[in-house]
Amino acid sequence: MSADIEPDANDHDLVSFDPASVRSQNRAGTVAATAAFGLMRTATKMSVRGVEHLPPAGTGIIAAAYHANHLDPILVGLALKRNGRMPHFLAKSTLFTGVLGKILKTIGQIPVLRASASAGDSLEYAKDALANGQTVVIYPEGTLTKDPELWPQHFKTGTARLALETGAPIIPVAHWGLDTVYPRGEKKVRFRPFSHDSVVAFGPAIDYSDLWDHRAEKKTMGDLSQRVKNTVAAMVAELSERELPQRFTAKETGE
């Protein structure tokens, strides 16, 4: 990315995470979550595992989530909100305009400054949210997995970068069951109340203390990204009751 590209001046007042703003976001988030839960329960029976792995409220965390279905932001968001954590998902800063932008600001979603001069600067709002004890939800792949068996694919380094620059805990998040509700390739949700089970699982915080002294190195971000991917894949294997492919048991490579 060219270093001579400057962020738009308006990017710097898109959203705030001061106490008053967070209270307002939580109120709006509660309304949105209530509506979303009412909709989701017509299609699936939700359950949540590993809530004990979520640090106490007030501790900023990075929720590194598996992304395999268009409905999983709702599932993951509800699992967090219903357990005392307002989810703040990353979104393109260009979406923070007009009516959609107003909605995103109201519920405290996080703009990624794509025109920033450096990758670190693009996560400015995410760092602010973490510093104020909030939950930042990231899809490390940046898109839905294209794997035909729904295994995670390449994890980008944004999650690792944010953790290594802030020291925030990374909580891995996996889920399973949504493909029976909204199968890949179909355009309609299967609304069959309580006939499907969808589960969200939170894992223990990923230990990256051994990488801390080398956090400025590019290889370190690659190693941590691989560690996060392997952890999430293992959780998906457990939830789906499948054998974990060998490619997810390899040690970090720095790639």
VEXSEVEX-138754 format. One line per field, with one value per residue: residue in one letter; y, z, x of N, C-alpha, C in turn. Coordinates in nm, 2 decimals. Each point is the difference from the previous one (the first is absolute). Layout:
<pts>
aa <- c(a,...)
n.py <- c(Y,...)
n.pz <- c(Z,...)
n.px <- c(X,...)
ca.py <- c(Y,...)
ca.pz <- c(Z,...)
ca.px <- c(X,...)
c.py <- c(Y,...)
c.pz <- c(Z,...)
c.px <- c(X,...)
</pts>
This chain:
<pts>
aa <- c(m,s,a,d,i,e,p,d,a,n,d,h,d,l,v,s,f,d,p,a,s,v,r,s,q,n,r,a,g,t,v,a,a,t,a,a,f,g,l,m,r,t,a,t,k,m,s,v,r,g,v,e,h,l,p,p,a,g,t,g,i,i,a,a,a,y,h,a,n,h,l,d,p,i,l,v,g,l,a,l,k,r,n,g,r,m,p,h,f,l,a,k,s,t,l,f,t,g,v,l,g,k,i,l,k,t,i,g,q,i,p,v,l,r,a,s,a,s,a,g,d,s,l,e,y,a,k,d,a,l,a,n,g,q,t,v,v,i,y,p,e,g,t,l,t,k,d,p,e,l,w,p,q,h,f,k,t,g,t,a,r,l,a,l,e,t,g,a,p,i,i,p,v,a,h,w,g,l,d,t,v,y,p,r,g,e,k,k,v,r,f,r,p,f,s,h,d,s,v,v,a,f,g,p,a,i,d,y,s,d,l,w,d,h,r,a,e,k,k,t,m,g,d,l,s,q,r,v,k,n,t,v,a,a,m,v,a,e,l,s,e,r,e,l,p,q,r,f,t,a,k,e,t,g,e)
n.py <- c(-0.12,0.10,0.04,0.04,-0.11,0.11,-0.04,-0.02,0.13,-0.04,-0.07,0.11,0.02,-0.11,-0.04,0.00,-0.03,0.13,0.01,0.13,0.00,-0.06,0.08,0.11,-0.05,-0.02,0.11,0.06,-0.05,0.03,0.11,0.02,-0.04,0.07,0.09,0.00,0.00,0.08,0.06,0.00,0.02,0.07,0.01,0.03,-0.10,0.11,-0.03,0.03,-0.02,-0.03,0.04,-0.11,-0.01,0.06,0.09,0.05,0.04,0.08,-0.13,0.07,-0.06,-0.08,0.00,-0.10,0.04,-0.13,0.00,-0.06,0.10,0.05,-0.10,-0.04,0.12,-0.04,-0.12,0.04,0.09,-0.09,-0.10,0.11,0.06,-0.13,0.02,0.12,-0.03,0.13,-0.06,0.03,-0.01,-0.05,0.12,0.00,0.09,-0.05,-0.10,0.08,-0.01,0.11,-0.06,-0.08,0.11,0.06,-0.11,-0.01,0.13,-0.01,-0.11,0.10,-0.01,-0.08,0.12,-0.07,0.08,-0.04,0.13,-0.07,0.08,-0.06,-0.13,0.05,0.11,-0.10,-0.04,0.13,-0.02,-0.11,0.07,0.10,-0.09,-0.06,0.12,0.00,-0.12,0.03,-0.07,-0.02,-0.01,-0.10,0.00,-0.08,-0.08,0.09,-0.12,-0.04,-0.11,-0.03,-0.05,-0.10,-0.02,0.13,-0.05,0.06,0.12,0.07,0.02,0.12,0.09,0.05,-0.12,-0.06,0.08,-0.01,-0.13,-0.01,0.08,-0.08,-0.12,0.03,-0.06,-0.11,0.02,-0.12,0.01,-0.11,-0.06,-0.06,-0.04,0.11,-0.09,-0.05,0.12,0.03,-0.11,-0.03,0.10,0.00,0.05,-0.11,0.06,-0.12,0.06,-0.07,0.07,0.01,-0.01,0.10,-0.05,0.12,-0.03,0.09,-0.01,0.04,0.02,-0.06,0.11,0.04,-0.08,0.13,-0.03,-0.12,0.07,0.03,-0.06,-0.07,0.07,0.07,-0.13,0.00,-0.08,0.08,0.10,-0.06,-0.01,0.12,0.04,-0.07,0.05,0.12,-0.02,-0.05,0.10,0.09,-0.05,-0.01,0.13,0.03,-0.07,0.05,0.12,-0.03,-0.04,0.07,-0.08,0.05,0.07,-0.07,0.07,-0.03,-0.10,0.06,0.01,0.12,0.07,0.10,-0.09)
n.pz <- c(0.00,-0.08,0.04,-0.13,0.03,0.01,0.12,-0.04,0.00,-0.08,-0.03,0.05,-0.05,-0.05,0.10,0.11,0.09,0.01,0.14,-0.03,-0.09,0.08,0.09,-0.09,-0.04,0.13,0.03,-0.10,0.05,0.12,-0.05,-0.07,0.12,0.07,-0.10,0.00,0.14,-0.01,-0.09,0.07,0.10,-0.11,0.00,0.12,0.07,0.06,0.00,0.12,-0.03,0.11,0.05,0.07,-0.13,0.01,-0.01,0.12,0.00,-0.09,-0.04,-0.07,-0.09,-0.07,-0.05,-0.02,-0.09,0.00,-0.14,0.01,0.05,-0.09,0.06,-0.01,-0.07,-0.04,-0.03,-0.06,-0.06,-0.02,-0.04,-0.06,-0.07,-0.02,-0.01,-0.01,-0.13,-0.01,-0.11,-0.03,-0.11,-0.07,-0.06,-0.13,0.01,-0.12,0.09,0.06,-0.10,-0.01,-0.03,-0.09,-0.03,0.00,-0.06,-0.09,0.00,-0.01,-0.07,-0.03,-0.13,-0.04,-0.04,-0.11,0.03,-0.11,0.01,0.11,0.06,0.11,0.00,0.08,-0.07,-0.08,0.11,-0.03,-0.06,-0.06,-0.01,-0.04,-0.08,-0.03,-0.03,-0.05,0.00,-0.14,-0.07,-0.06,-0.09,-0.03,-0.14,0.05,-0.06,0.06,-0.01,-0.06,0.08,-0.09,0.11,-0.09,0.10,-0.03,-0.04,0.11,-0.06,-0.09,0.11,-0.02,-0.01,-0.04,0.02,-0.05,-0.10,0.01,0.01,-0.09,-0.05,0.06,-0.02,-0.08,0.09,-0.06,-0.02,-0.03,-0.12,0.03,-0.10,0.02,-0.12,-0.04,-0.05,0.10,0.05,-0.04,-0.07,-0.02,-0.08,0.12,-0.04,0.06,0.11,0.06,0.00,0.09,0.08,0.06,-0.14,0.01,0.02,0.05,0.00,0.09,-0.03,0.12,-0.05,0.07,0.07,-0.12,0.05,0.00,0.12,-0.06,-0.06,0.13,0.03,-0.09,0.07,-0.02,0.01,-0.13,0.02,0.10,-0.08,-0.09,0.10,0.04,-0.13,-0.03,0.11,-0.04,-0.12,0.04,0.09,-0.09,-0.08,0.10,0.03,-0.13,0.00,0.12,-0.04,-0.11,0.10,-0.05,-0.07,0.08,-0.11,-0.05,-0.11,0.09,-0.01,-0.12,0.03,0.07,-0.12,0.05,-0.07)
n.px <- c(0.09,-0.03,0.12,-0.02,-0.07,-0.08,-0.04,-0.13,0.00,-0.11,0.10,0.05,-0.12,0.03,0.07,-0.06,0.10,-0.03,0.00,-0.03,0.10,0.08,-0.05,0.01,0.12,0.02,-0.05,0.06,0.11,-0.05,-0.05,0.12,0.06,-0.10,0.01,0.13,0.00,-0.09,0.08,0.12,-0.08,-0.04,0.14,0.05,0.04,0.02,0.13,0.06,0.13,0.06,-0.11,0.04,0.03,-0.12,0.10,0.01,-0.12,0.03,0.02,0.08,-0.07,0.07,-0.12,0.08,-0.09,-0.04,0.02,-0.12,-0.07,-0.09,-0.05,0.12,0.00,-0.12,0.04,0.11,-0.06,-0.10,0.09,0.06,-0.10,-0.05,0.13,-0.06,0.02,0.00,-0.04,0.12,-0.07,0.11,-0.01,-0.02,0.09,0.00,-0.03,0.08,-0.09,-0.07,-0.11,0.07,0.07,-0.12,-0.05,0.11,0.00,-0.14,0.04,0.08,-0.03,0.10,0.03,0.03,0.11,-0.06,-0.02,0.02,0.09,-0.05,0.03,0.10,0.02,-0.01,0.07,0.00,-0.11,0.05,0.11,-0.08,-0.06,0.11,0.06,-0.12,0.07,0.00,-0.10,0.11,-0.09,0.09,-0.02,0.09,-0.09,-0.08,-0.04,-0.12,0.02,0.09,0.06,0.00,0.09,0.00,0.12,0.05,0.02,0.07,0.07,-0.05,0.09,-0.12,-0.05,0.11,0.00,-0.14,0.01,0.09,-0.09,-0.09,0.04,-0.10,-0.08,0.04,-0.13,0.04,-0.07,-0.07,-0.06,-0.12,-0.05,0.06,0.08,-0.06,0.03,0.12,-0.03,0.13,-0.01,-0.07,-0.11,-0.05,-0.03,0.03,-0.12,0.07,-0.09,0.12,0.00,0.08,0.12,0.02,0.13,0.02,0.13,0.03,0.13,0.09,0.03,0.03,0.08,0.04,0.02,0.02,-0.10,-0.02,0.12,-0.07,-0.09,0.12,0.03,0.02,0.10,0.01,-0.04,0.09,0.09,-0.04,0.00,0.11,0.04,-0.05,0.04,0.11,-0.01,-0.04,0.09,0.08,-0.05,0.02,0.12,0.02,-0.04,0.07,0.07,0.10,0.07,0.09,-0.01,0.10,-0.05,-0.09,0.08,0.03,0.12,0.02,-0.02,-0.08,-0.07)
ca.py <- c(0.12,0.11,0.08,0.14,0.00,0.04,-0.02,0.11,0.07,-0.04,-0.14,0.01,0.02,-0.10,-0.07,0.02,-0.10,0.05,-0.06,0.04,-0.06,-0.15,-0.03,0.01,-0.11,-0.11,0.01,-0.03,-0.14,-0.09,0.00,-0.07,-0.14,-0.06,-0.02,-0.10,-0.13,-0.04,-0.05,-0.12,-0.12,-0.06,-0.09,-0.09,0.00,0.04,-0.03,0.06,-0.07,0.07,0.13,0.03,0.05,0.14,0.08,0.08,0.13,0.11,-0.04,0.00,-0.13,-0.02,-0.12,-0.05,-0.09,-0.08,0.06,-0.10,0.02,0.14,0.02,-0.01,0.12,0.01,-0.11,0.04,0.13,-0.03,-0.07,0.09,0.10,-0.06,-0.04,0.12,0.06,0.07,-0.03,0.11,-0.07,0.09,0.03,0.10,0.14,0.06,-0.03,0.09,0.12,-0.02,-0.07,-0.11,0.05,0.05,-0.12,-0.06,0.08,-0.01,-0.13,-0.01,-0.09,0.06,0.02,-0.02,0.11,-0.06,0.10,0.04,-0.01,-0.13,-0.11,0.02,0.11,-0.04,-0.06,0.11,-0.01,-0.12,0.02,0.09,-0.09,-0.09,0.08,0.03,-0.12,-0.05,-0.12,0.02,-0.12,0.00,-0.12,0.00,-0.03,0.11,-0.04,-0.14,-0.11,-0.07,-0.14,-0.08,-0.07,0.11,0.03,0.13,0.01,0.09,0.10,0.12,0.03,0.11,-0.04,-0.01,0.14,0.07,-0.06,0.03,0.15,0.04,-0.10,-0.05,-0.15,-0.05,-0.11,-0.07,-0.02,-0.09,-0.03,-0.11,-0.03,0.10,-0.05,-0.06,0.10,0.08,-0.07,0.07,-0.01,0.03,0.14,0.02,-0.06,-0.10,0.03,-0.12,0.02,-0.10,-0.12,0.00,0.05,0.08,0.03,0.09,-0.03,0.09,-0.07,0.07,0.10,-0.06,0.04,0.04,0.06,-0.03,0.08,0.15,0.07,0.01,0.05,0.09,-0.07,-0.04,-0.14,-0.02,0.01,-0.12,-0.11,0.01,-0.02,-0.15,-0.06,0.03,-0.08,-0.14,-0.01,0.01,-0.12,-0.11,0.02,-0.04,-0.14,-0.05,0.03,-0.07,-0.14,-0.05,0.00,0.12,-0.03,0.01,0.13,0.09,-0.04,0.05,0.12,0.12,0.01,0.13,0.04)
ca.pz <- c(0.00,-0.02,0.12,-0.02,0.01,0.13,0.04,-0.01,0.13,0.07,0.05,0.14,0.09,-0.04,0.11,0.13,0.10,0.14,0.08,-0.03,-0.13,0.02,0.06,-0.10,-0.09,0.07,-0.01,-0.13,-0.03,0.07,-0.09,-0.12,0.03,0.02,-0.13,-0.07,0.06,-0.04,-0.13,-0.01,0.07,-0.09,-0.09,0.06,0.14,0.03,0.13,0.01,0.08,0.03,0.05,0.11,-0.06,-0.02,0.12,0.06,-0.07,0.02,-0.05,-0.14,-0.06,-0.14,-0.03,-0.13,-0.03,-0.12,-0.09,-0.10,-0.03,0.01,0.13,0.12,0.08,0.10,0.10,0.09,0.06,0.10,0.11,0.08,0.07,0.10,0.11,0.06,-0.08,-0.12,-0.11,-0.09,-0.12,-0.09,-0.13,-0.09,0.04,-0.10,0.03,0.11,-0.06,-0.02,0.10,0.06,0.08,0.13,0.08,0.05,0.11,0.11,0.07,0.04,-0.08,-0.01,-0.13,-0.03,-0.09,-0.11,-0.07,0.09,-0.05,0.04,0.05,0.14,0.00,-0.05,0.11,0.10,0.08,0.08,0.12,0.09,0.07,0.09,0.12,0.08,0.06,-0.08,-0.07,-0.14,-0.07,-0.13,-0.08,-0.05,-0.14,-0.08,-0.09,0.02,-0.05,-0.13,0.01,-0.02,0.12,0.09,0.09,-0.02,-0.10,0.03,0.09,-0.02,0.12,0.07,0.14,0.07,0.01,0.10,0.13,0.03,0.02,0.11,0.11,0.04,-0.02,-0.12,0.04,-0.12,0.00,-0.11,0.00,-0.09,-0.01,-0.08,-0.14,-0.01,0.00,-0.12,-0.07,-0.10,-0.13,0.00,0.01,0.10,0.13,0.03,0.13,0.06,0.14,0.09,-0.06,-0.02,0.11,-0.04,0.12,0.00,0.11,0.03,0.06,0.09,-0.07,-0.07,0.06,-0.09,0.09,-0.05,-0.12,0.03,-0.02,-0.15,-0.05,-0.11,-0.12,-0.09,0.02,0.12,-0.04,-0.07,0.09,0.09,-0.08,-0.01,0.13,0.02,-0.10,0.05,0.11,-0.04,-0.08,0.10,0.06,-0.10,0.00,0.12,-0.01,-0.11,0.03,-0.11,0.02,-0.04,-0.11,0.05,-0.03,0.11,0.11,-0.02,0.08,-0.08,-0.10,-0.03,-0.13)
ca.px <- c(-0.09,0.08,0.01,-0.05,-0.14,-0.04,-0.14,-0.09,-0.02,-0.12,0.02,0.04,-0.11,-0.10,-0.06,0.07,-0.02,0.00,-0.11,-0.14,-0.03,-0.02,-0.13,-0.10,0.01,-0.05,-0.15,-0.04,0.03,-0.10,-0.12,0.03,0.02,-0.13,-0.07,0.08,-0.03,-0.14,0.01,0.08,-0.06,-0.10,0.07,0.09,0.01,0.14,0.06,0.13,0.09,0.13,-0.02,0.10,0.12,-0.01,0.05,-0.10,-0.04,0.10,0.13,0.00,0.03,-0.01,-0.06,0.04,-0.12,-0.01,-0.09,-0.03,-0.14,-0.04,-0.07,0.08,0.02,-0.12,0.02,0.11,-0.04,-0.10,0.07,0.07,-0.09,-0.08,0.09,0.06,0.10,-0.05,0.09,0.04,0.06,0.07,-0.06,0.07,-0.03,-0.09,-0.13,-0.04,-0.07,-0.15,-0.08,0.07,0.10,-0.06,-0.03,0.12,0.05,-0.09,0.02,0.15,0.08,0.14,0.05,0.14,0.03,0.07,0.08,0.10,0.14,0.07,-0.09,-0.03,-0.10,-0.13,-0.07,0.00,-0.13,0.00,0.09,-0.07,-0.11,0.07,0.05,-0.12,-0.06,-0.11,0.02,0.02,-0.02,0.07,0.01,0.14,0.01,-0.05,-0.11,-0.04,0.08,-0.04,0.03,-0.12,-0.03,-0.02,0.12,0.06,0.10,0.11,-0.02,0.08,0.08,-0.06,-0.03,0.12,0.05,-0.07,0.04,0.14,0.01,-0.08,0.01,-0.13,-0.02,-0.07,-0.09,-0.04,-0.15,-0.04,-0.14,-0.04,-0.15,-0.07,-0.01,-0.13,-0.10,0.02,0.10,0.08,-0.06,-0.15,-0.03,-0.10,0.02,-0.09,-0.06,-0.06,0.03,0.05,0.03,0.14,0.08,0.13,0.07,0.12,0.09,0.11,0.11,0.10,0.09,0.12,0.13,0.10,0.10,0.13,0.03,-0.01,0.12,0.03,-0.12,0.01,0.05,-0.11,-0.01,-0.08,-0.14,-0.04,0.00,-0.11,-0.12,-0.01,-0.04,-0.14,-0.07,0.00,-0.09,-0.14,-0.02,-0.02,-0.13,-0.10,0.00,-0.07,-0.14,-0.06,0.03,0.08,0.15,0.07,0.10,0.13,0.06,-0.03,0.08,0.14,0.05,0.01,0.10,0.04,-0.05)
c.py <- c(0.12,0.09,0.14,0.02,0.04,-0.03,0.12,0.07,-0.04,-0.14,0.01,0.03,-0.10,-0.06,0.02,-0.11,0.06,-0.06,0.03,-0.07,-0.15,-0.03,0.01,-0.11,-0.13,0.00,-0.03,-0.15,-0.09,0.00,-0.09,-0.15,-0.06,-0.04,-0.12,-0.14,-0.05,-0.06,-0.14,-0.12,-0.06,-0.10,-0.10,0.01,0.03,-0.05,0.05,-0.08,0.09,0.14,0.04,0.05,0.15,0.07,0.09,0.13,0.11,-0.03,0.00,-0.13,0.00,-0.14,-0.04,-0.11,-0.07,0.06,-0.09,0.01,0.14,0.03,0.00,0.13,0.01,-0.10,0.04,0.13,-0.03,-0.07,0.09,0.09,-0.06,-0.05,0.12,0.07,0.06,-0.03,0.12,-0.07,0.11,0.01,0.10,0.14,0.07,-0.03,0.10,0.13,-0.03,-0.07,-0.12,0.04,0.04,-0.12,-0.06,0.08,-0.02,-0.12,-0.02,-0.09,0.08,0.02,-0.03,0.10,-0.05,0.09,0.05,-0.01,-0.13,-0.09,0.02,0.11,-0.04,-0.06,0.09,-0.02,-0.13,0.01,0.08,-0.08,-0.09,0.08,0.04,-0.12,-0.07,-0.13,0.02,-0.14,0.01,-0.13,0.00,-0.03,0.12,-0.03,-0.14,-0.10,-0.05,-0.15,-0.08,-0.08,0.10,0.01,0.14,0.00,0.10,0.11,0.12,0.04,0.12,-0.03,-0.01,0.14,0.08,-0.05,0.04,0.15,0.04,-0.09,-0.06,-0.15,-0.03,-0.12,-0.07,-0.03,-0.09,-0.02,-0.11,-0.01,0.10,-0.05,-0.08,0.10,0.09,-0.07,0.08,-0.02,0.03,0.14,0.03,-0.07,-0.10,0.03,-0.12,0.01,-0.13,-0.13,-0.01,0.06,0.07,0.03,0.09,-0.04,0.10,-0.09,0.08,0.10,-0.07,0.06,0.04,0.07,-0.03,0.08,0.15,0.07,0.02,0.06,0.09,-0.07,-0.05,-0.15,-0.03,0.01,-0.12,-0.12,0.01,-0.02,-0.15,-0.06,0.02,-0.09,-0.15,-0.02,0.00,-0.13,-0.12,0.01,-0.04,-0.15,-0.06,0.02,-0.08,-0.15,-0.07,0.00,0.13,-0.03,0.03,0.14,0.10,-0.04,0.04,0.11,0.12,0.00,0.14,0.05,0.09)
c.pz <- c(0.00,0.13,-0.01,0.00,0.14,0.03,-0.02,0.14,0.08,0.06,0.15,0.10,-0.03,0.12,0.13,0.09,0.15,0.07,-0.05,-0.14,0.01,0.07,-0.10,-0.10,0.06,-0.01,-0.14,-0.04,0.06,-0.09,-0.12,0.03,0.03,-0.12,-0.07,0.06,-0.03,-0.14,-0.01,0.07,-0.09,-0.10,0.07,0.15,0.04,0.14,0.00,0.09,0.03,0.05,0.11,-0.05,-0.03,0.12,0.05,-0.08,0.04,-0.05,-0.16,-0.06,-0.15,-0.02,-0.15,-0.05,-0.13,-0.08,-0.11,-0.05,0.01,0.13,0.12,0.08,0.10,0.11,0.10,0.08,0.12,0.12,0.09,0.08,0.11,0.12,0.04,-0.08,-0.13,-0.11,-0.09,-0.12,-0.08,-0.13,-0.07,0.04,-0.11,0.02,0.10,-0.05,-0.02,0.11,0.06,0.09,0.14,0.08,0.06,0.11,0.12,0.08,0.02,-0.08,-0.04,-0.15,-0.02,-0.10,-0.11,-0.07,0.10,-0.06,0.04,0.04,0.14,0.02,-0.04,0.11,0.12,0.09,0.08,0.12,0.10,0.08,0.10,0.13,0.09,0.04,-0.08,-0.07,-0.15,-0.07,-0.14,-0.06,-0.06,-0.14,-0.09,-0.09,0.05,-0.05,-0.13,0.00,-0.01,0.12,0.12,0.11,-0.02,-0.11,0.05,0.10,-0.03,0.14,0.09,0.15,0.08,0.02,0.11,0.14,0.04,0.03,0.12,0.12,0.04,-0.02,-0.13,0.05,-0.13,0.01,-0.12,0.01,-0.10,0.00,-0.09,-0.14,-0.02,0.00,-0.13,-0.08,-0.11,-0.14,-0.01,0.04,0.11,0.13,0.03,0.14,0.05,0.15,0.08,-0.06,-0.03,0.13,-0.05,0.13,-0.02,0.12,0.01,0.06,0.09,-0.08,-0.05,0.06,-0.11,0.08,-0.06,-0.12,0.03,-0.02,-0.14,-0.07,-0.12,-0.13,-0.08,0.02,0.12,-0.03,-0.07,0.09,0.09,-0.08,-0.02,0.13,0.02,-0.10,0.05,0.12,-0.04,-0.08,0.10,0.07,-0.10,-0.01,0.11,-0.01,-0.11,0.01,-0.13,0.04,-0.05,-0.11,0.05,-0.02,0.12,0.13,-0.01,0.09,-0.08,-0.09,-0.03,-0.14,0.01)
c.px <- c(0.09,0.00,-0.05,-0.15,-0.04,-0.14,-0.08,-0.02,-0.12,0.01,0.02,-0.11,-0.12,-0.07,0.09,-0.03,0.02,-0.12,-0.14,-0.04,-0.02,-0.13,-0.11,0.01,-0.06,-0.16,-0.05,0.03,-0.10,-0.12,0.03,0.01,-0.13,-0.07,0.07,-0.03,-0.14,0.00,0.07,-0.07,-0.11,0.07,0.09,-0.01,0.15,0.05,0.14,0.08,0.13,-0.02,0.10,0.13,0.00,0.05,-0.11,-0.03,0.10,0.14,-0.02,0.04,-0.01,-0.07,0.03,-0.09,0.01,-0.12,-0.04,-0.15,-0.04,-0.08,0.09,0.03,-0.11,0.02,0.11,-0.03,-0.09,0.07,0.08,-0.09,-0.08,0.09,0.08,0.10,-0.06,0.10,0.03,0.07,0.07,-0.07,0.08,-0.05,-0.09,-0.15,-0.06,-0.05,-0.15,-0.07,0.07,0.11,-0.05,-0.03,0.12,0.06,-0.08,0.03,0.15,0.08,0.13,0.04,0.15,0.04,0.09,0.10,0.12,0.14,0.07,-0.11,-0.04,-0.11,-0.14,-0.09,-0.01,-0.13,0.00,0.09,-0.07,-0.11,0.07,0.04,-0.12,-0.07,-0.11,0.05,0.01,-0.01,0.06,-0.02,0.14,0.01,-0.04,-0.12,-0.04,0.10,-0.06,0.02,-0.13,-0.05,-0.01,0.11,0.05,0.11,0.10,-0.05,0.09,0.06,-0.06,-0.03,0.13,0.06,-0.06,0.04,0.14,0.03,-0.07,0.02,-0.14,-0.02,-0.07,-0.09,-0.05,-0.15,-0.03,-0.15,-0.03,-0.15,-0.07,-0.02,-0.13,-0.11,0.00,0.11,0.07,-0.07,-0.14,-0.02,-0.11,0.04,-0.11,-0.06,-0.08,0.03,0.04,0.03,0.15,0.07,0.12,0.07,0.12,0.09,0.11,0.11,0.08,0.08,0.13,0.13,0.10,0.11,0.14,0.04,0.01,0.13,0.04,-0.12,0.01,0.04,-0.12,-0.03,-0.09,-0.15,-0.05,-0.01,-0.13,-0.13,-0.02,-0.05,-0.15,-0.08,0.00,-0.09,-0.14,-0.04,-0.03,-0.13,-0.11,-0.01,-0.08,-0.15,-0.07,0.03,0.07,0.15,0.06,0.11,0.14,0.06,-0.02,0.08,0.15,0.04,0.00,0.11,0.05,-0.05,-0.12)
</pts>
